[in-house]
Every structure is written in C-alpha cells, then in structure tokens.
Amino acid sequence: MINVRVLAHRIRRLAVTTVAATAGLALLAACGDSSGTAAAGVAAKPGAAAKSPAIPTEDVVSSVVTDPALKAKLPAGVRRSGTLTLGTTFNPGTAGLPHGGETPDGTKVGLDVDLRNAVAKVLGISWRVQNGTFATVIPGVQNGKYDVGQDNFGVTRAREKVVDFATYLNDGQSFLGSKDIKINKVTGLTDLCGLTVATTPGSTFQQILTDGASKCAAAGKKPYRVQYFADAAPIFLGLANGKVDVMFGPTLGLRYDARQVPDTKYLGEISTTPVGFVTARKSPVAGALSAAVNKLIANGDYAKIFRKWQVPGTGIGKSAVNPPPTF
C-alpha cells in the first residue's frame, strides 16, 4: 500500500510551489498548509499496511576535506567560532525522507543532512542546528536568530527581496501515477485529459491545472478532473484504490517515493525550481556556501550524495547566489 505518512509529508513541506496572495504569504506558507476541503469518497484498501522506506547507510561525508581558501570567504567571527547556526524543521522517523529524518537511535539522516554536513566540512565549520517551523525559518534568518536556513526553500521573487539564496538542488512540479493507468509519461497537461488528478489547494500545482483547464477541449479531448485535498493522505489512498489516477506534486519527493512505494510510477516533470540555503541579504556566508557546493560538485562528492538518496535528475551543475527565480 501507499506509505501515507511519508508521502503526505512531501506535500506539507514543499517550499518551492506555494502560491500566495501577498509577498508575505509567499515567503511563509507551505503549499500543504493551504486551507481547503478534501474531496470525498477516498478510502484505503481493506487490510492494507504501510511500509517504511529503507534508510541508506552509506557514509558520503567523512571523506570530504576542508578547503582553506573557501573557509577564508567566511566572516572572521565565524572562522574564529567555527560554527554557523542553522534553522530547519525537525523530521522524526522516516516521514521526511529523502530530505531529512531520524533513525531510532536519534541520528539525523537525509539528503539535506548529508549536503549541509558536507558543505560544513568544506568550509571547516560545524552547524549549530536549531529547530523551527517552515514558516519561521526565513523570518529567523532575517532577524539574526539563524545564520543560515535550510528547508527545501525554492527561489522566488518574493523571497529574494528579503533573503539571499545559495542553491544546492532542483525541485519542481511532477506527476506520480497509479500503476494501473495507461499512460507512462506526462510531458504536458493534455496527457492528463480524461483522468482524475489530485493536488493541494492554494498551490502552484492548482494554478497550473486551473490555467491549463481549456487545453483538453482545444485538443478535442475529455477534460481532466481535479480533486483538491488540504491533506495529502487521501490522495495516496485514492491512488491505492483507483479513485485517483495521478498526483501532481513535488519532484524530488515523488522521484524518491516512486522507488519506495509499491504500485506507483513516476510520470515525469513539467517544470523545475532551484532550491537553496537562505542567508541574510548581502551576507558573505551565501557566497561561501555556494562555493562549497561547487567544490563538492567538482570533486564528485555531490554526486555520491545524490546517488545515495536515489533522486536522479534533481542535482544541479553549478550552485549560484540568487539565480533568476521561476516564480
């Protein structure tokens, strides 16, 4: 059966796809936090049981070495203390993987965890990790509580007005289908014609589906039907019992869970968004973080991390500070 806890977490956390009525909302709201009424009639298969994903154990960080020239890019105070305060959300168990989770013995694991720890080794510092919520991390960076924020924050025009970004991966908008549907790839919205598509209200996913609603009629096909759920759990139950054909959601999580969750298949991505560490505006820390990511890319350590977490196609070729936003 679909692992409801794991996949529901994806929609709640996706930072890159929020659509907001104001810049403030765009900065603070996660798309799964949007209010809305769940569609009715979705139920789990009798007797079905959830299966937790396996946690990769390969050590991809301890061999990373410090680069003195990149460490020198950090402010003198940071070099003296040897630490940076990082604000992020706490992800117990495996529900937050591949981004982040925790083993039974309390060890923090995940793609984001490996990436930040590798970056810290390149810069010769350690993280002082403090837990906030998705909505409080960026304000915490703005007011100086955190030196750096990390929570799958996508680069948006609104966010670049108040914080700087140092990118480290791509995320975007993708489709996960039930194994029983006839299509195996979605390259455009007309591939969804005649199908039932589920997503969350108040999100970029909703905006894309709404804007494209006339495409099927223009192509002489039946329209796709959209169901909106404030919580992701019924979406995945719907995929399991045939009441939903396709889920429209975040790329990185859907790529990962297509490998972990039985009876689903990844159908492709239609757009991408760069994701990065956030720092205060004009902070030299952003440049140092970006340079450290590029060092990891150049020496192959970056690729090792992405192979470990089985998320092909979500890495970047080069980190940048404040790249042009896509939203």
Stockholm file with secondary structure:
# STOCKHOLM 1.0

chainA/1-327         MINVRVLAHRIRRLAVTTVAATAGLALLAACGDSSGTAAAGVAAKPGAAAKSPAIPTEDVVSSVVTDPALKAKLPAGVRRSGTLTLGTTFNPGTAGLPHGGETPDGTKVGLDVDLRNAVAKVLGISWRVQNGTFATVIPGVQNGKYDVGQDNFGVTRAREKVVDFATYLNDGQSFLGSKDIKINKVTGLTDLCGLTVATTPGSTFQQILTDGASKCAAAGKKPYRVQYFADAAPIFLGLANGKVDVMFGPTLGLRYDARQVPDTKYLGEISTTPVGFVTARKSPVAGALSAAVNKLIANGDYAKIFRKWQVPGTGIGKSAVNPPPTF
#=GR chainA/1-327 SS CCCHHHHHHHHHHCCTTBCCSSHHHHHHCCGGGSCCCCCSCCCCCTTCCCCCCCCCCCCCSTTCCCCHHHHTTSCHHHHHHTEEEEEEECCCTTTTTTTCEECTTCCEESHHHHHHHHHHHHHTCEEEEEEECHHHHHHHHHTTSCSEECSSCBCCHHHHTTEEEEEEEEEEEEEEEETTSSCCCCSSGGGGTTSEEEECTTBHHHHHHHHTTTHHHHTTSCCCEEEECSSSHHHHHHHHHTSCSEEEEEHHHHHHHHHHSTTEEEEEEEEEEEEEEEEETTCHHHHHHHHHHHHHHHHTHHHHHHHHTTCTTCCCSSCCBSCCCCC
#=GC SS_cons         CCCHHHHHHHHHHCCTTBCCSSHHHHHHCCGGGSCCCCCSCCCCCTTCCCCCCCCCCCCCSTTCCCCHHHHTTSCHHHHHHTEEEEEEECCCTTTTTTTCEECTTCCEESHHHHHHHHHHHHHTCEEEEEEECHHHHHHHHHTTSCSEECSSCBCCHHHHTTEEEEEEEEEEEEEEEETTSSCCCCSSGGGGTTSEEEECTTBHHHHHHHHTTTHHHHTTSCCCEEEECSSSHHHHHHHHHTSCSEEEEEHHHHHHHHHHSTTEEEEEEEEEEEEEEEEETTCHHHHHHHHHHHHHHHHTHHHHHHHHTTCTTCCCSSCCBSCCCCC
//
